């Protein structure tokens, strides 16, 4: 195998596929990149068996072939080389890398030991605008559980129905739901691990070109295809929680708050929100505004936030991170908070429309 290319183009391609490199695996080949040269294209592939990423780039002066090299070492070498032409060749288990005055010789592994990404059986194929998919991932995945013992709750539901794509995630303490119109009448539901969706979002953000991505689904895998990159993700098995059943349909207290002002107030209050180790803040809701307080052994704080309040006043406690995560995920200037009692969930939604809805469980607080 042999090819030449620019350092910048190769570094960008490696940054894309590196998101699928397995860190804690006991299988040595999964710690590597598969490099394949054919018809003037270099295909780079990485896989951790749950997520596989393949990206292509043009190369020059090539000889076809395939090889696997250490992902960490190869990435570090390429990243540190000057922005110039790189010559790479491989033969008999050794890869030679040269760029201007730099030369490296590193060990390579046979390509036939690398696991095949395979193809997804095209039971469904849906075209989605890249910005729509990025936005829905940003608005939901943070609410998924990070505890693998919680099974399907580490995933995010993607549900296509009635010309809408709805995504949902929950971890037992909060629920995030967001939706957007899509140009399809397909009806399909799948659950993809949230960590994989987060990596997909990063890849989509790195590609600044306006484009539509293809989402190909079967019963076991999801495949996301962009202009130069193919991402294959394992689906989670099981039935997702019927989250619509837990959304309250009425409220006794309704507040319209400025998102930026609320974020700033919560972040300042959270500096002293250590009580019970759950980042506890108290919100006292009354006509004219919300008073946010927090306390710890080191002191206490109070923030006054302006708000349009309708209904009963109440004092409710929250994990500050759960509320600020919601506020940071949406882009609206204002957001609605609806509450019933100090021990029932708080609903957060847009002032107009229904493009997203969040549910945050309160923290029980003492009367004093």
N, C-alpha and C positions, 0 to 999 in steps of 0.2 A: 504493500500500500504506500502511496506517495501523493502529496498535494502541497500547494502553496496557497496562502490566503493572507488577509490583513489581520493584524493583532486585534484591532477593535471589533471586527465582525465576529471573530472566533470567541473573544471574551464575552460578547453579548449572548451568543448562542449557548455557551457554557453556563452562563448565569441563569438562563431559562431552564435547561435540563437539570441543573444541580438541585432544583427543588424536589426532585424525586429520588435523590441518592439516599440509600438506607444508611443511617448513622449507627444504630445499635444491632445490626444484623450479625449473625455468626457465619453467614455465607459470604466468603471473600469477593466473589464475582459481583455481588450487589453493591459493593463499595466502589465500583468502577463505572466509567463511561464506555459505551459501545460506540466506536467510530467506524462508519462504513462509507466508502467512496464508490460512487457509481454514476456514470453519465454526467460527469462534471459537477456533481453535487456531493457534499458531505452531509451525512445524516448522523446526528448525535442522539443517543438514547440513554436514559437512566430509568431505573425501576426499583421500587421497594416492595413489589408484589401487590400492594394495595393501590399504588399510583405509578403510572408510567408516563414519561414525557419524551416525545420525539420531535426534534426540530431540524430543519434543513437550511443549508446555505451553499452558495456557489463557491467553487474552488477552481484553481488553475493548475496547469502542469501536473495533471493527476495520473496515477496508476490505480486501478480499481483494487479493492480489498477491504477487509474488516479486521478490527482488533479491539481489545478492551484494555484500558489503562486506568490506573488509580485516579479516581475523581478528584480527591483532595490535592494530590501532588500535581496532576496535570493542570488543574485550575489555577493553583498558586503560581506555577511556572508561567503560564500564558498571561495571567494578570500582571505579573511583574516585568514582562518583556516590554520594550519600547513600542510605540505605535508605528509599526513598520511591517514589511512583508515577512512572514514566517514560512520556513520550509520544514515540512514534517515528512518523515519516511519511517517505515517499520519493516523489519525483516528478522526472522529467527528469534523472536521473543525480545527484541530490543527496538525501542522507538528513539529516533534521533530528531531533535528539535533544534533549529538554528534560526537566529534573527540578529542581523547586524553582527556585533562582536560576541554574541552569547551562543553557547552551545550546551545542550543537555543530551544525556543518554539515559533513558529510564526503562525499567522492565515492563513488558506487556504480557497480556494473557490471551489465550485463544478465544475468538469470537463465538465459536459454537457452544461454549459453556454459558453464554448469557441467555437469560430467559426471554422467550418471544413475547412481544406485546400482544400479538394476536389481533384479530379484527372483532368488532362488535356486530352481532347479528342485527341488521337494521329493522327492528320491529317498529321503531318510530324514528323519524328524522325531522327536527324542528329548527328553523332558522330564527335566531335571536339577535337583536342589536347588541353589540358588545357593551355599550354603556348601560343598557338596561340590566344585563346580567351582572355587571360589576356593582351597580347600585343595589340590587336585591341581595347580593352576597354581603355587601357592607352593612346593610340594615338588619341582617338576621343572624349571621353565623356566630357573633359574639355571645349570643344567648344559649348556645349549645353547651352541653356538659363536657368537661375535660376529663371526667372520670370514666375510664373504659369499662368499669363494672356496671355502669348504667345502661349498657347495651345500646339500643337504638337512639337514645338521647344524645349520644356523641355526634349524631348526624343531623342533617338539615333536610326537611321535606321539600321537594320540588313537585308541584301539582299543576298540571295543565288541564284547564277546564273552561269551557264557554269563552274561549279567546283570551284567557288570562293565564299568566304564570304567577302562582302564589308560592312563596317560600316561607317556611316556618321552622323555628328552633326553640327549644325550651330545656331547662336544666333542673326543674323542680322549684326554683325560686323566682324565675322570670320567664316570660314568653315573648317572642318576637315574631310578628307576621308582617310580610310586605308583599305587594302584588303590583303587576304592571300588565297592560295589554300586550299581547303577542300575536303575530300574524299566523295563527294556526287554529284549527278546530280539533286538533288531536286531544284525546283525553288519556292522560297517563300520570301516574304518581310513582316517584322513586325517592329513596333516601340516600344521600351521599354524605360521607364523613365531613364534618365541618372543617377539619384541618386541611382536607384536600381542597375544598372550595376556597379556603383562604389562600392557598398556593395558586389556584387558578386565577383568583382575583389579581394577585401580584403579576402574573404573566400577562393578563389582559391590560393592566396598567402600564406595563413596560412597552407595549405596542401602541404608539400614538396615532397610528393610521385609523381613520374612520372605517369600520367594517362591520359586517355581520358574521357571527360565528354559528357554526352548525353544531347542534346537540343531537347525537345519535344514541338511542337507548335500546337495550334489551333487558332481559330479566336479571342479568348478573352484573352488567357493566354499563358505564356511561362514557361516551367519547365526545370530547369537545375539539372541534377542528377550526383552526384559524388559517390564515394565508400560508404560513410556514411551519406551524406547530400542530402536533396532535397530542392530546392529553387523554389517557384512558384511566378511569377510576373505578374501583370496586364498589358496588352498591351494598348497602346494609340490608340484611334480611329482617323481616318482622313487620308488624303493623304499627304505624305511627299513632301517637295519642290523638284522640279526637279533641283537639284544642278548642274548637269553636264552642264546644259545650261548656267550657269554663269561663268564657268571656261574659262579664256582667252586662245586663241589658238596660239597667237604669242606674242612676246615681243620686245621692243626696247633696253632694258638694261638687261644684264644677269650677275649675280655675283655668284662665288663659294667661300664660306666662311668656315673657320674652326668653327665648332659648339661650342666647348668649349671657344675659344677666343671671339666669338660673345656673348655668354651668359655672360661671365665675364664683357665685355665692357658695355653691356646693363644694367647689374645689378649695376655697378658703376655709370653709367650715370643716372639711375633712382632715385638715391639718391637725385638728384636735379631736377627731372622731375615733377614739380608740376604745370606747367603753364596750366591754364584752367581746373585744377582738373582732367585731363585725362591722367596723367603720360606721357606727351608728350616728345618724343625724336625726334631729327632731324637726318636724315642720308643723308650726302652729298656723293654721289657715283661718283667716278672719276677713271680714269685709275690708277691702282696700289693699290686701297684700298677704304675703307669707313671711313668717319669721322663722329662719333656720338657725338652730342652736346645736352645739356639740360641746362635749366636755371630756377631759381625761385627767389623769393625775397631774399633768403639767399645766393645766389651765382650762379655759372655756372660751367659746366664741359665740357671736350673734350676728346674723346677717338679715337685713330687711330687704325683701324682694317685692317689687310692685306687681300686682296681678289683678285681673278682673275676676272677682269671686262671686259665684251665685250659690245660694243654698246655705246649709248649716256650716258653722265653723267646727273645726276639730283639730286635734293634735295627733300626729301620726309619726312613727319612726321608720326609717329606711336604712338599708346598707347604702352608703353614699355612692359606692361604685356602680351599683345596679341602676340608679337613677341617672348618673352622669353618662354611663355607657349608652343609654337610650338617647339622651340629648345630643351626644357627639355623633351618633349614627345618622341622624336626620339633618336635613339642610334648611328646614323652615325657620322663618324669623320668630314665629310663635308656635306654641304647642299647647294642647288641652290636657289637663289632668283631671280625672274624674274619680271620686272616692265616695264610700258609703259609711264605713266605720273605721276606727283605728286598727282593727284586726282583719279587715277585708282587703283584697288586692286593689291596687291603684291602676286605673286604665289610662294610658297615654296615647293620644292620637292627634292627627292634624286638625287645624281649625276648620278646614273645608276638605271634603272628599274622604275617601277611605283607603288611601294607598298604603297605609301602614297602621298597625295597632300593637301596643306593647302592654303587657301585664306584669306588674312588679309586686311581689309579696312584701308586706310590711314586717318590721321587727317589733315584737311586743316591747313596750316601754313601761316603766314604773310610773306611778301617778305623780311623783314629786318632780 
